[in-house]
Amino acid sequence: MSFIITADCIKCGACIEICPEKAIVEDDTQYIITDDCIECGLCLKECPLDAIKANNNKK
């Protein structure tokens, strides 16, 4: 399983601060989760808007 950041993201930075691998980076319009993600789920729990979702369609 992997995670995706949805359009509900307001770029508050909570996920970036909690990520132990620094796998969340700022894109032009929103944050994205890179391939460095270890799928720990900390970002999912930290997001105040539930803008991070599980993505079962991992490559």
N, C-alpha and C positions, 0 to 999 in steps of 0.2 A: 504494500500500500504506500502511496505517496500522498502529498498534500498540495493543494492549490489555493491561491489567494483569489477570492472572488471580487467582483466589482463593488461589493459592500465596503471594501477596505477604504479607510479615510487617511491612511498613512500616518498613524499615530506613533509608530515606532516601537510599540510594546513587543512585537514579535522579533524585531531585529535585536533588541536588547537581551532577550531571553535565549536566543539561538546559540548553543554551544559551539557550533561549527561555522558561524557567520555565513550561513547558507541562504540568507534572505537579503536581497539587494534591491535598491530603488531603481525602477525603470522610469520611463517618461511619464506614464500615467498612473502606475501603481507599483507595489512591491511584487517581486517574483521570488520563487524558491528555486535555487539552483540545484544542480546534480550533486552538490556537496552535502545535501540533506541526508541525515542518518535516520530519519523517520522516528525521532524520539517523541514527538507529539507535544513538546513544551509550547510551541507557538500556538497550536490549536487550543490549548488550555488558557493561554495568556491573552488571546485576542478578545477585547471587550465587546466587539460587535459580532462575534462568531463569523467573521469573514474568511476564515480558513477552513477548508473542508477536506475530508478524505477523498482521494481520487483513486478509485480502484482500477482505472485504466492505465496503469503505469506501463511505460514502454517495454 
